[in-house]
């Protein structure tokens, strides 16, 4: 994927995952970072666990789904760590 695609997908997916998991977004840069990290985690999990070849392949529905699930998982784990350490 090109840099612009990573930024657009990351922003949208990070924003959606932030709303679903936390209840609000993280701002533009935060949403992009969460979305890109989520895409990397989701892509890795989809290829290793589900044996999907090239799950993050551009600007398409599969990429959005995999990236969203990865971003939601990242936020969920971060939330567990945050509340577990209190």
C-alpha positions as a Markdown table, in Angstrom:
| # | Residue | x | y | z |
|---|---|---|---|---|
| 1 | Unk | 0.0 | 0.0 | 0.0 |
| 2 | Unk | 1.1 | 3.5 | -0.6 |
| 3 | Unk | 1.8 | 6.0 | 2.1 |
| 4 | Unk | -1.4 | 8.0 | 1.4 |
| 5 | Unk | -3.5 | 4.8 | 1.6 |
| 6 | Unk | -1.9 | 3.9 | 4.9 |
| 7 | Unk | -2.8 | 7.3 | 6.3 |
| 8 | Unk | -6.4 | 7.3 | 5.0 |
| 9 | Unk | -7.1 | 3.7 | 6.2 |
| 10 | Unk | -5.3 | 4.3 | 9.4 |
| 11 | Unk | -7.2 | 7.5 | 10.2 |
| 12 | Unk | -10.6 | 6.0 | 9.4 |
| 13 | Unk | -10.0 | 2.6 | 11.1 |
| 14 | Unk | -8.3 | 4.2 | 14.2 |
| 15 | Unk | -11.3 | 6.6 | 14.6 |
| 16 | Unk | -13.8 | 3.7 | 14.3 |
| 17 | Unk | -11.9 | 1.5 | 16.7 |
| 18 | Unk | -11.6 | 4.4 | 19.1 |
| 19 | Unk | -15.3 | 4.9 | 19.1 |
| 20 | Unk | -16.1 | 1.2 | 19.5 |
| 21 | Unk | -13.6 | 0.4 | 22.2 |
| 22 | Unk | -13.0 | 3.7 | 24.1 |
| 23 | Unk | -16.1 | 5.7 | 23.2 |
| 24 | Unk | -14.3 | 8.5 | 21.4 |
| 25 | Unk | -11.5 | 9.1 | 18.9 |
| 26 | Unk | -7.9 | 10.0 | 19.7 |
| 27 | Unk | -7.5 | 13.0 | 17.4 |
| 28 | Unk | -6.2 | 12.9 | 13.8 |
| 29 | Unk | -2.7 | 11.8 | 14.5 |
| 30 | Unk | -3.7 | 9.4 | 17.3 |
| 31 | Unk | -6.3 | 7.8 | 15.0 |
| 32 | Unk | -3.8 | 7.3 | 12.2 |
| 33 | Unk | -1.2 | 5.8 | 14.6 |
| 34 | Unk | -3.7 | 3.4 | 16.1 |
| 35 | Unk | -5.1 | 2.5 | 12.7 |
| 36 | Unk | -1.6 | 1.8 | 11.2 |
| 37 | Unk | -0.6 | -0.3 | 14.2 |
| 38 | Unk | -3.9 | -2.1 | 14.0 |
| 39 | Unk | -3.4 | -2.8 | 10.3 |
| 40 | Unk | 0.0 | -4.3 | 11.0 |
| 41 | Unk | -1.3 | -6.4 | 13.9 |
| 42 | Unk | -4.4 | -7.5 | 12.1 |
| 43 | Unk | -2.5 | -8.3 | 8.9 |
| 44 | Unk | 0.0 | -10.4 | 10.9 |
| 45 | Unk | -2.8 | -12.3 | 12.7 |
| 46 | Unk | -4.8 | -12.8 | 9.6 |
| 47 | Unk | -1.8 | -14.3 | 7.8 |
| 48 | Unk | -0.6 | -16.4 | 10.7 |
| 49 | Unk | -3.8 | -17.6 | 12.3 |
| 50 | Unk | -6.3 | -17.6 | 9.4 |
| 51 | Unk | -3.7 | -18.3 | 6.6 |
| 52 | Unk | -5.0 | -15.4 | 4.5 |
| 53 | Unk | -2.4 | -14.4 | 1.9 |
| 54 | Unk | -1.7 | -10.7 | 1.8 |
| 55 | Unk | -4.7 | -9.5 | 3.9 |
| 56 | Unk | -3.6 | -5.8 | 3.8 |
| 57 | Unk | -3.5 | -5.3 | 0.0 |
| 58 | Unk | -4.7 | -1.8 | -0.7 |
| 59 | Unk | -7.8 | 0.3 | -0.5 |
| 60 | Unk | -10.5 | -2.3 | -0.2 |
| 61 | Unk | -13.0 | -3.8 | 2.2 |
| 62 | Unk | -10.8 | -6.7 | 3.4 |
| 63 | Unk | -8.1 | -4.2 | 4.3 |
| 64 | Unk | -10.6 | -2.1 | 6.3 |
| 65 | Unk | -12.0 | -5.1 | 8.2 |
| 66 | Unk | -8.6 | -6.6 | 9.0 |
| 67 | Unk | -7.2 | -3.2 | 10.1 |
| 68 | Unk | -10.3 | -2.4 | 12.2 |
| 69 | Unk | -10.1 | -5.8 | 14.0 |
| 70 | Unk | -6.4 | -5.3 | 14.6 |
| 71 | Unk | -6.9 | -1.8 | 15.9 |
| 72 | Unk | -9.8 | -2.9 | 18.1 |
| 73 | Unk | -7.6 | -5.7 | 19.5 |
| 74 | Unk | -4.7 | -3.2 | 20.2 |
| 75 | Unk | -7.0 | -0.8 | 22.0 |
| 76 | Unk | -8.6 | -3.7 | 24.0 |
| 77 | Unk | -5.2 | -5.0 | 25.1 |
| 78 | Unk | -4.1 | -1.5 | 26.0 |
| 79 | Unk | -7.2 | -1.0 | 28.0 |
| 80 | Unk | -6.6 | -4.3 | 29.9 |
| 81 | Unk | -3.1 | -3.3 | 30.7 |
| 82 | Unk | -4.1 | 0.2 | 31.8 |
| 83 | Unk | -6.9 | -1.0 | 34.1 |
| 84 | Unk | -4.9 | -4.1 | 35.2 |
| 85 | Unk | -2.0 | -1.9 | 36.5 |
| 86 | Unk | -4.2 | 0.4 | 38.6 |
